[in-house]
Amino acid sequence: MSSSSFKPNPLSLSVPDPALDRWLRDSGYLDLLDSSAPAPTAAAATPTNPTSTSSGAAADVLAFARTLASLLTLNPFAGLSTADLAAPTPSWSLAFIGAPGAASYSWPPTPTQARLRVQENVRRYARNYAALSILVFACCLYRMPKALLGLLASLAVWETVRYCRDRWGLATRAPGVGQALLHCAQIATAILLYVCNMQFALVYAIGLSYAVMMLHASLRKLTPSSLSDPVNKNRRAQPRRS
């Protein structure tokens, strides 16, 4: 039977792609957007000559460069809110890392999907990334004992100031002396942290934490587990008003 025997259904709906993408985003079905990767072209799938092979490789390199450039210029914290930080921490083994045997990681094929993954994963795993940042900072301090000693010394300075203010009641009896003691503690802390190279430990920890976060957020596929998020549940439960 030829294809001309089938007639178009006049009752069928034709939804434009941008409108469908917008509805999927608002409804919380981001995993469907992430799974809709563009199919390879016929020339790239079945090369017929070396020229087509080289052009396909050049297209792949160009697509990789565009995706990487979009990741480098993206603000991953644009969609982050205080509600995301207050939400429960997702499971490390099942949600953050991925279920065993599941294909949970892949390179985003387009810059649009790369931005979608990063912004959604940063919002979803904000508490996991915060815990990793603390762990990375602790490892940097372990590798830099001088900075660790400076941090402990600064904590000791502030503990001494607190003890003196509470012991002698400087906040009520001598407010001026208490303020002077606080200023001296601030200056001593700044000197200690600078001499002990605490600024380098902070730079290393921030840079490494950011690199790990961007690498995981861009490679981690979006899964239907986002539908169990309270934010997305509310989006799905509440109808959109015109």
SVG drawing of the C-alpha trace seen along z (x, -y; Angstrom):
<svg xmlns="http://www.w3.org/2000/svg" viewBox="-10 -53 64 56">
<polyline fill="none" stroke="black" stroke-width="0.4" points="0.0,0.0 1.5,-3.3 1.9,-6.2 -0.6,-8.2 -3.4,-6.1 -3.0,-7.7 -4.6,-11.2 -3.6,-13.7 -5.9,-13.9 -7.4,-17.4 -7.9,-16.9 -4.2,-16.3 -2.2,-19.0 1.0,-20.4 3.0,-21.9 6.1,-23.9 9.4,-22.7 10.0,-25.9 6.6,-25.7 7.0,-22.0 10.4,-22.6 9.0,-25.4 6.2,-23.2 8.6,-20.4 10.8,-22.8 7.8,-24.3 6.4,-20.8 9.6,-19.4 10.2,-16.8 13.8,-18.0 15.0,-14.4 13.0,-14.3 14.8,-17.4 18.2,-15.9 17.5,-12.6 16.5,-14.3 20.0,-14.3 20.2,-15.1 20.7,-12.1 23.8,-11.9 23.6,-12.9 23.8,-10.3 27.2,-11.7 28.6,-11.3 27.1,-7.9 28.1,-6.3 31.1,-8.2 31.8,-7.3 35.1,-9.0 38.0,-10.4 36.7,-13.9 33.4,-13.2 35.3,-11.5 37.5,-14.5 34.5,-16.9 32.6,-14.8 35.6,-14.8 35.9,-18.6 32.2,-18.9 32.6,-16.8 35.6,-18.9 33.6,-22.1 30.6,-20.8 32.9,-19.8 34.5,-23.3 31.1,-25.0 29.8,-22.9 33.0,-23.5 32.9,-27.3 29.3,-27.4 30.3,-25.6 33.2,-28.1 30.9,-31.1 28.0,-29.7 27.0,-30.9 26.1,-27.6 24.5,-29.4 21.9,-31.4 19.0,-29.1 20.1,-28.4 17.9,-29.5 17.8,-29.2 15.1,-26.5 17.6,-24.3 20.1,-24.7 17.5,-23.9 16.3,-20.8 17.3,-17.3 20.7,-16.1 20.2,-13.6 21.6,-10.1 25.3,-10.0 25.2,-6.4 21.9,-6.4 21.2,-10.1 24.6,-11.9 26.8,-9.1 24.2,-7.1 22.7,-3.6 25.1,-0.8 25.0,0.4 23.1,-2.6 24.5,-4.9 24.4,-8.0 27.2,-10.0 27.8,-11.3 29.2,-14.3 26.4,-16.8 25.9,-16.8 24.8,-20.5 25.5,-23.7 21.8,-23.9 21.8,-20.5 25.1,-21.4 23.6,-24.5 20.4,-22.6 22.4,-19.9 24.6,-22.2 21.9,-24.5 19.6,-21.7 22.3,-19.5 23.7,-22.4 20.2,-23.2 19.5,-19.5 22.9,-18.6 23.7,-21.9 24.2,-20.3 26.3,-17.5 28.6,-20.0 28.8,-22.1 29.9,-19.0 32.5,-18.2 33.8,-21.8 34.3,-21.4 36.1,-18.1 38.4,-19.6 39.2,-22.5 40.1,-20.1 42.3,-18.2 44.1,-21.4 44.7,-22.3 46.0,-18.8 48.5,-19.3 49.4,-22.8 50.1,-22.4 51.2,-26.0 47.8,-27.2 46.2,-24.8 48.3,-26.2 47.3,-29.7 43.6,-28.8 43.9,-27.2 45.9,-30.1 43.2,-32.6 40.5,-30.5 42.5,-30.6 42.7,-34.4 39.0,-34.7 38.3,-32.2 40.6,-34.3 38.8,-37.5 35.4,-35.8 36.7,-34.6 38.0,-38.0 34.8,-39.8 32.7,-37.3 35.1,-37.0 35.4,-40.7 32.1,-41.9 33.8,-44.3 30.6,-44.6 28.9,-46.4 31.6,-47.7 34.1,-49.0 32.6,-49.0 35.5,-50.9 38.0,-48.4 35.9,-45.6 35.7,-47.3 39.5,-47.9 40.0,-44.2 37.9,-43.2 39.8,-45.4 43.1,-43.9 41.8,-40.4 40.8,-41.3 44.2,-42.7 45.9,-39.7 43.7,-37.3 44.5,-39.0 48.2,-38.9 48.1,-35.2 46.2,-34.1 48.4,-36.1 51.7,-34.8 50.5,-31.2 49.4,-31.4 45.8,-30.8 44.8,-32.7 46.5,-30.1 44.6,-27.3 41.4,-29.1 42.2,-29.7 43.2,-26.0 40.1,-24.8 37.7,-27.1 39.2,-26.3 39.3,-22.6 35.8,-22.5 34.4,-24.5 36.2,-22.2 34.8,-19.1 31.3,-20.6 31.3,-21.7 32.7,-18.3 30.0,-16.3 27.2,-18.7 27.9,-18.6 28.5,-14.9 25.7,-13.7 22.5,-12.9 19.2,-14.3 17.1,-11.5 13.4,-11.2 14.4,-11.4 13.9,-15.2 10.2,-14.5 10.4,-13.5 11.7,-16.9 9.2,-18.9 9.8,-21.9 9.0,-20.0 6.0,-18.3 4.5,-21.7 5.1,-22.7 3.3,-19.6 0.5,-19.9 -0.2,-23.6 -1.8,-24.3 -0.4,-27.2 -2.5,-30.3 -3.0,-32.3"/>
</svg>
